[in-house]
Amino acid sequence: MLNLCDRAAIITGAASGIGEQTALRMAEAGAEIAVVDLNLTGAEQVSKRIQSAGRRSIAVKCDVANASDITQTIDRVLLEFGKIDILVNNAGIGGRTAPISDVTLEEWNQVLLLDLTSVFVWCKAILPHMLQRGYGKIVNVASMAGKEGSPNMIPYSAAKAGVIALTKSLAMETVRNGIFVNCVVPALIDTTLLRQFSPDHIRFLASKIPMGRLGRPEEVAAVIQFLASDDASFVTGQSYDVSGGRATY
């Protein structure tokens, strides 16, 4: 079950947090992993852990805000692995917590670029390869903020809502082409991303989780692995909550 043998995967933002745990879990399930991150040192460390466990892996430095970097990364992975079966769009930022009156246009544009536009560029760039092969699994990482909104996080909430809508729309476009597109929707997860939020905002978000604790990166990675596997053979266009009971729809 959830076997990923003979699959090649790109995972963005994989030097830490959800991306790192997803890379390690997918490698354990048999996949070849391209550990993609702006932090090349961190990506190399994750890649070496995968290699030490006997799995094939490469580390690639990529700025997801740069479309040229994205296409070059895809080309390199194709050169190394010969194919790309799985794309996990995990890279992104939280942005500054502030009311809309204090949010600058520059801050808005930066969050939308890194959290939404990059997902569009990755999907657009990789689809021709997946369409040619008639197979592909795309898993995007959204957020509960994209479903319910989050005060003082308007750029982030808007971007993640866009990721959910992009996921559903792309799934409809590719549903008869052997390509599955889904997203995970975590609540507050204990990762380095929390450093971008104020302590008050972290406490506010944590208080909304009925399970009474933060989520763990490996718990999100488990859902991503399912969606990337052939066990999810009748699942596309879905947003899977990983929220400790917070989600209401």
HELIX and SHEET records of a PDB file:
HELIX    1   1 GLY A   17  GLU A   28  1                                  12    
HELIX    2   2 LEU A   40  SER A   52  1                                  13    
HELIX    3   3 ALA A   67  PHE A   81  1                                  15    
HELIX    4   4 ILE A  100  ASP A  102  5                                   3    
HELIX    5   5 LEU A  105  LEU A  112  1                                   8    
HELIX    6   6 LEU A  113  THR A  117  3                                   5    
HELIX    7   7 SER A  118  ARG A  133  1                                  16    
HELIX    8   8 ALA A  145  GLU A  148  1                                   4    
HELIX    9   9 ILE A  154  THR A  174  1                                  21    
HELIX   10  10 THR A  192  GLN A  196  5                                   5    
HELIX   11  11 PRO A  199  ALA A  206  1                                   8    
HELIX   12  12 PRO A  217  ALA A  228  1                                  12    
SHEET    1   A 7 SER A  57  LYS A  61  0                                        
SHEET    2   A 7 GLU A  32  ASP A  37  1                                        
SHEET    3   A 7 ALA A   8  THR A  12  1                                        
SHEET    4   A 7 ILE A  86  ASN A  89  1                                        
SHEET    5   A 7 GLY A 136  VAL A 141  1                                        
SHEET    6   A 7 ILE A 179  PRO A 186  1                                        
SHEET    7   A 7 SER A 239  VAL A 242  1                                        
END                                                                             
